[in-house]
Amino acid sequence: MTSPLSTLRSALRTDFTSSLVVFLVAVPLCVGVAVASGVPAELGLITGIVGGLVTGLLPGSSLQVSGPAAGLTVLVFTAVQEYGLSALGVIVLATGLLQLALGAMRLGRFFRAISLSVVHGMLAGIGLVLIGGQLYALADRKAPGSGTANIAGLPGLAVDVLVSDPALIAVGIGTGTVAIMTLWKKLPGKAQLLPGPLVAVGAAMAATAVFDLPVKRVEVSGLVKAVQSPGLGDFGELTQVGLLTTVIAFTLIASAESLFSAAAVDRLHDGPKTDYNKELMAQGAGNTVCGLLGALPMTAVIVRSAANVQAGARTKLSRVLHGVWLLLFAALLPGVLALIPTAALAGVLIHAGFKLLPIKELGPLWREHRGEAVVLVITAGAILVTNMFEGVLIGLVLAVAKSAWDVSHVHIETDDTGTGAVRVRIVGNATFLRLPHILDALEKLPHDRPVELNLAALRHLDHACMSALQNWTDQHNTHTVQPAQALASAA
């Protein structure tokens, strides 16, 4: 029989090794997300550190890991461009406080009610915008800006790359990074003890250093210097409607991504399941600290969380230790960041962007739930054409409209003996959405005989439909030879 002490030692040992794996996965992703967001690389590491040392210690989900996420890159980049880096801390701080309030009001579980097609469409839209922007970084070029402008500028980018040797070298570094990450997953299990992103970025660093390649590298300012706590004057930005809208967008997207990640991680292990309200408050606490430090917003990240579970983690110790390793790396080895080619980080994020696209799922979804597939595609396209917040709102409106249409099923049964009144029985949910269909069916009935309309089998009858049916019945039976016999008794 295994003693409690030996079980504890085993758990500590696996949590220690798991923390190293998660740390190695987190480093390139933290730095890559920061660079793609247009902020100092150290801010990505700070968010990862807070995700380990603050959120990692709090209750909620014991095994999922938090840090800067590729899913918020586009939104952060837009916010920094529009309001400046100094406003980022205020936005993230307000996001964290709002998440704390939502968790305290026990509203975390309601994020699970968001349509999956909208969530997948949101992630696909993020993936498309991320890929479109990082293709420029892959060639050491600056992206034009919006998603549509980035897509429209790709032909010009291709021509620019073909006539520029430095750009071709940078593209070679970036595509090599993507290739290594893609092929790494196909190697035997033991070879994958080292995370693919780390190996790919390490190879890019080695090639750049050995051959002294003329490519851009990550700019380093130092961990302490990168911290930009918001001043009192920065809080005045909260009076802007646009900035408040950005806060709401940060809150909704970060919370939804974290809680959906928690649901996915729960399916990967047999341990304690997530308390969604506590997890939302843990994310809020982490974002509050990140805001005070002027760092990137955080979410729970499925890539790091899955790596944590697959490495054998048993308790929250692994994610806390991963934050310790990030802190030691940022404090003791900041110069290593300056050796990383930005094209390699672009390759990491392009690879992450493709993983956000539901390529394999879209075909079966189209065959089995065509309406859901339409919502997914339109949501992704709307994000690409407009922005994150408006695209998600469009997706949510479409999902609600689709659900309303789906539940508004009505079946019309007609009993016509050829003489006397025509008996019509309506079954299901009669709403204004189905009113044209119902009225078209009634207009096809004989005009020279009265109609007995039976609504007793309806599960729902809204006011618009009830009024229209009553008016139609009164007008129809007024012009018939026999007296009206409308049975308008609603369920």
Residue pairs with C-beta under 8 A, 6 or more apart in sequence:
11 314
11 315
12 317
14 311
14 312
14 313
14 314
14 318
15 313
15 314
15 315
15 317
15 318
15 321
16 317
16 318
16 321
17 311
17 312
18 308
18 311
18 312
18 313
18 318
19 313
19 317
19 318
19 319
19 320
19 321
19 322
19 324
19 325
20 322
20 325
21 193
21 195
21 307
21 308
21 311
22 65
22 304
22 307
22 308
22 311
22 313
22 318
22 319
22 322
23 321
23 322
23 325
23 326
23 329
24 194
24 195
24 198
25 195
25 197
25 198
25 303
25 304
25 307
26 48
26 65
26 67
26 304
26 322
26 326
27 45
27 198
27 326
27 329
28 197
28 198
28 200
28 201
28 340
28 345
28 348
29 44
29 67
29 68
29 70
29 197
29 301
29 303
29 304
29 348
29 352
30 44
30 45
30 47
30 48
30 67
30 68
30 326
31 41
31 44
31 45
31 218
31 337
31 340
31 345
32 44
32 70
32 345
32 346
32 348
32 349
32 352
33 44
33 68
33 69
33 70
33 72
33 73
33 296
33 349
34 40
34 41
34 42
34 43
34 44
34 45
34 68
34 296
35 41
35 44
35 137
35 218
35 342
35 345
36 70
36 73
36 77
36 130
36 133
36 134
36 137
36 345
36 346
36 349
37 44
37 68
37 72
37 73
37 76
37 77
37 80
37 296
38 76
38 77
38 80
38 81
39 76
39 80
39 85
39 88
39 296
40 219
40 221
40 226
41 218
41 219
41 220
41 226
41 337
42 220
42 221
42 222
42 223
42 225
42 226
42 330
42 334
42 337
43 226
43 294
43 295
43 296
44 67
44 68
44 295
44 296
45 223
45 326
45 329
45 330
46 223
46 226
46 227
46 290
46 293
46 295
46 296
46 330
47 67
47 68
47 290
47 295
47 296
47 297
47 298
48 67
48 68
48 322
48 323
48 326
49 323
49 326
49 327
49 330
50 286
50 289
50 290
50 293
50 295
50 298
50 323
51 65
51 66
51 67
51 286
51 298
51 319
51 323
52 65
52 66
52 67
52 319
52 320
52 321
52 322
52 323
52 324
52 326
53 320
53 323
53 324
53 327
54 285
54 286
54 289
55 66
55 282
55 283
55 285
55 286
55 298
56 65
56 66
56 316
56 319
56 320
56 322
56 323
57 316
57 320
58 278
58 281
58 282
58 285
58 286
59 275
59 278
59 282
60 262
60 274
60 275
60 276
60 278
60 279
60 280
60 281
60 282
60 283
61 262
61 265
61 266
61 274
61 275
61 279
61 282
61 300
62 271
62 272
62 315
62 316
63 265
63 268
63 269
63 271
63 305
63 308
63 309
63 313
63 316
63 318
63 319
64 258
64 261
64 262
64 265
64 274
64 300
64 301
64 302
64 305
64 308
64 319
65 300
65 301
65 304
65 305
65 307
65 308
65 319
65 322
66 258
66 282
66 283
66 286
66 298
66 299
66 300
66 301
66 319
67 298
67 299
67 301
67 304
68 296
68 297
68 298
68 301
69 254
69 257
69 298
69 299
69 301
70 126
70 130
70 349
70 352
70 353
70 356
71 122
71 123
71 126
71 253
71 257
71 299
71 356
72 250
72 253
72 254
72 257
72 296
72 297
72 299
73 126
73 130
73 349
74 126
74 129
74 130
74 133
74 147
74 388
75 246
75 249
75 250
75 253
75 388
75 389
76 88
76 296
76 297
77 133
78 387
78 388
79 87
79 88
79 91
79 246
79 250
80 87
80 88
81 145
82 242
83 91
83 237
83 240
83 243
83 246
85 228
85 294
86 228
86 230
86 231
86 234
86 294
87 230
87 234
87 237
87 243
88 228
88 294
88 296
89 228
89 229
89 230
89 234
89 291
89 292
89 293
89 294
89 295
90 230
90 234
90 235
90 237
90 238
90 243
90 291
91 243
91 246
91 247
91 250
91 291
91 297
92 250
92 287
92 290
92 291
92 294
92 295
92 296
92 297
93 230
93 287
93 288
93 290
93 291
93 292
94 238
94 247
94 291
95 247
95 250
95 251
95 254
95 284
95 287
95 291
95 297
96 283
96 284
96 285
96 286
96 287
96 288
96 289
96 290
96 291
97 284
97 288
98 247
98 248
98 251
98 284
99 251
99 254
99 255
99 280
99 281
99 283
99 284
99 287
100 281
100 284
100 285
100 288
101 284
102 108
102 251
102 255
102 280
102 284
103 277
103 278
103 279
103 280
103 281
103 284
104 277
104 281
106 277
107 277
107 280
108 255
108 259
108 276
108 277
108 278
108 279
108 280
108 281
109 276
109 277
111 255
111 256
111 259
111 260
111 276
111 280
112 259
112 260
112 263
112 276
114 256
114 396
115 372
115 375
115 395
115 396
115 399
115 403
116 372
117 365
117 369
117 372
117 373
117 375
117 376
117 379
117 395
117 399
118 375
118 376
118 379
118 392
118 395
118 396
118 398
118 399
119 256
119 260
120 358
120 361
120 376
121 375
121 376
121 377
121 378
121 379
121 380
121 383
121 391
121 395
122 253
122 256
122 379
122 380
122 383
122 388
122 391
122 392
122 395
123 356
123 357
123 358
124 356
124 357
124 358
124 376
124 379
124 380
125 379
125 380
125 381
125 382
125 383
125 384
125 388
125 391
126 353
126 356
126 383
126 388
127 352
127 353
127 354
127 355
127 356
127 357
128 147
128 353
128 357
128 380
128 383
128 384
129 147
129 150
129 383
129 384
130 349
130 350
130 352
130 353
130 356
131 350
131 353
131 354
132 143
132 147
132 150
132 151
132 154
132 384
133 143
133 147
133 150
134 346
134 349
134 350
134 353
135 143
135 150
135 154
135 157
135 346
135 350
136 142
136 143
136 144
136 150
136 153
136 157
137 143
137 174
137 342
137 343
137 345
137 346
137 349
138 170
138 171
138 174
138 175
138 343
138 346
138 347
138 350
139 157
139 160
139 161
139 164
139 167
139 170
139 171
139 174
139 343
140 166
140 167
140 170
140 215
140 216
140 342
140 343
141 157
141 160
141 167
143 149
143 150
143 153
144 150
144 152
144 153
146 387
147 383
147 384
147 385
148 384
148 385
151 384
160 167
161 167
161 168
161 171
162 168
166 214
166 215
169 213
169 214
169 215
170 215
170 216
170 341
170 343
171 343
173 204
173 207
173 208
173 213
173 215
173 341
173 343
173 344
173 347
174 341
174 343
174 344
174 346
174 347
174 350
175 347
176 200
176 203
176 204
176 207
176 347
177 200
177 201
177 203
177 204
177 343
177 344
177 347
177 348
177 351
178 200
178 347
178 350
178 351
180 196
180 199
180 200
180 203
181 196
181 197
181 199
181 200
181 347
181 348
181 351
182 351
184 191
184 192
184 196
184 199
184 200
185 192
185 196
195 307
197 348
197 351
200 344
200 347
200 348
201 340
201 344
201 345
201 348
204 340
204 341
204 343
204 344
204 347
205 339
205 340
205 341
205 344
207 213
208 215
208 217
208 339
208 341
209 339
213 341
215 341
215 342
215 343
216 341
216 342
216 343
217 338
217 339
217 340
217 341
217 342
218 337
218 338
218 339
218 340
218 341
218 342
218 345
219 338
220 334
220 335
220 337
220 338
222 334
223 330
223 331
223 334
227 293
227 294
227 295
228 293
228 294
229 292
229 293
229 294
230 291
230 292
230 294
237 243
238 244
238 247
245 389
246 389
248 389
249 388
249 389
249 392
250 297
252 392
253 388
253 392
254 283
254 287
254 297
254 298
254 299
255 280
255 283
257 299
257 300
258 279
258 280
258 283
258 299
258 300
259 274
259 276
259 279
259 280
259 300
261 299
261 300
261 301
261 302
261 305
262 274
262 276
262 279
262 300
263 274
264 302
264 305
264 306
265 274
265 300
265 302
265 305
265 306
265 309
266 273
266 274
268 306
268 309
268 310
269 309
271 314
279 300
283 298
283 299
283 300
286 298
287 297
287 298
290 296
290 297
290 298
303 352
304 322
308 318
308 319
308 322
311 318
313 319
329 336
358 365
358 376
362 373
362 376
362 377
365 372
365 373
365 376
366 373
371 402
371 405
371 406
372 402
374 398
374 402
375 395
375 398
375 399
375 402
378 394
378 395
378 398
379 391
379 392
379 394
379 395
379 398
380 391
381 391
382 390
382 391
382 394
382 395
383 390
383 391
383 392
384 391
385 391
386 394
404 431
404 433
405 433
407 429
408 428
408 429
408 430
408 431
408 433
408 434
409 428
409 429
409 434
410 426
410 427
410 428
410 429
410 430
410 434
410 437
410 438
410 458
411 426
411 427
411 428
412 424
412 425
412 426
412 427
412 438
412 441
413 424
413 425
413 426
413 427
414 422
414 423
414 424
414 425
414 445
415 422
415 423
415 424
415 425
416 422
416 423
416 445
416 446
420 449
420 482
421 449
421 450
421 451
421 452
421 482
421 485
422 445
422 446
422 449
422 450
422 451
422 452
423 451
423 452
423 454
424 442
424 445
424 451
424 452
424 453
424 454
425 454
425 457
426 438
426 453
426 454
426 455
426 457
426 458
427 457
427 458
428 457
428 458
428 459
429 458
429 459
429 460
430 438
430 455
430 458
430 460
430 461
430 462
430 465
430 466
430 469
431 460
431 462
431 464
431 465
432 462
432 464
432 465
434 465
435 464
435 465
435 468
438 465
438 468
438 469
439 468
439 472
442 451
442 472
442 476
445 451
445 476
447 476
447 479
447 480
448 480
448 481
449 480
449 481
449 482
450 476
450 477
450 480
450 482
450 483
450 484
450 485
451 473
451 476
451 477
451 485
451 486
452 485
452 486
452 487
453 469
453 473
453 486
453 487
453 488
454 487
454 489
455 461
455 469
455 487
455 488
455 489
455 490
455 491
456 487
456 489
456 490
456 491
457 491
458 490
458 491
459 491
460 491
461 490
461 491
466 488
466 490
469 488
470 486
470 488
473 484
473 486
473 488
474 484
474 486
477 483
477 484
477 485
477 486
478 484
